[in-house]
Amino acid sequence: MGKRVYRVLDVNLNRLREGLRVVEDYCRLVCDDALALRVKALRHDIRLLLDDKLSADCLAARQVETDIGRQTFTATEASRENWSALVQANLKRAQEAARVIEECAKLITHSELSRGIKALRFTLYELEKSILNQRSTRIRKWFGMDDKESQKLYLVVDEEFYTGSDLLADVRAVLKTGVGLLQWRQKSGSDSYFFEQALAIRALCREFHTPFVVNDRPDIALLVEADILHLGQDDLPIAVARRMVGPEMPIGRSTHSLAQALAAVAEGADYLGFGPIYKTPSKRKPDPAVGLAGLKEMLARVSLPVVAIGGLDETNIAAVAATGVPAVAVIRAILQAEDPAAKTAALKSLLQSQ
């Protein structure tokens, strides 16, 4: 029985370390997230649990040439839908391997290894939740950063530019047609009206599983349980807003130059709005247009998800999408359309052609 136990231990120790390495590289190189350091520490802890004799016995029991497992390759192993699916598969692989090691260590009365791996297994359960629910992972998912699909259409709902007769009915129709994210922006009116409309629009977004963004107001974002808070250049510092909304809610920052974009990254923004790309009347005091050249320069320097905004409509949205920006935002193009849902479908079609 001894050699077979060491063979099982060897295979699963390899599985455990390999799975953790994939997760570590995702956190470090894809998300630039400090969770990579926690995963690296776990790999170090595994090494400390293995004495020289155990390592030698596992290596001696290795049978790569005759292992029937090298011949198996299932359909689910052949592809992964996105980064989240890949990371979750490797976390599950590591958890399962840890359980096998924990049990087999009992057969060779290696209680230190069994206890240590059991503790690591529970750490992996916690880590899975932290990684898959972390802000950066959700933002990447919402912006389609890890999917092989066209850019997201990001609708900013601002009643100042709405020309229809029933805002909530049109919002419902647009959501049914499909937008990637929806932001509620209201620069005038009472706090109570902002709050009531935010509640109503959030309910519609929940119905259609669309991330809901509240502009400017961390207090209302928290009260209505928004998915995202978006701040302008003149709004609260991100660190202050973070104290209000807590650690889980992603926070975006509007930027109008490369310098502002880099400052927002340093400040801890989870994504950036960038523009205006073209001249726009949707701001009372618009910043100078950055153009496609400015957008391309910023995308080359910043790794965070970005939404391009400012003067975008059916005449130019394809050119903006061609820069590779993850999301494009529109306001008037939909809010002032005779049929907002039909215009949404047309804009989505232009994005999908990229």
Buried (B, 14 or more C-beta within 10 A) or exposed (E): EEEEBBBBBBBBBEBBBEBBBBBBBBBBEBBEBEBBEBBBEBBEBBEEBBEEEBBEBBEEBEEEEEEEEEEEEEEEEEEBEBBBEBBBBBBEBBBBBBBBBBBBBEBBEBEEBBEBBBBBBEBBEEBBEBBBEBBBBBBBBBBBBBBEEBBBBBBBBBBEBBEBEEBEEBBBBBBEBEBBBBBBBBEEEEEEEBBEBBBBBBEBBEEBEBBBBBBBBBBBBBEBEBBBBBBBEEBBEBEEBBEBBEEEBBBBBBBBBBEBBBBBBEBBBBBBBBBBBBEBEBBEEBBEBBBBEBBBBBBEEBEBBBBBBBBBBBEBBBEBBEBEBBBBBBBBBBBBBEEBBBBBEBBBEBBEEB
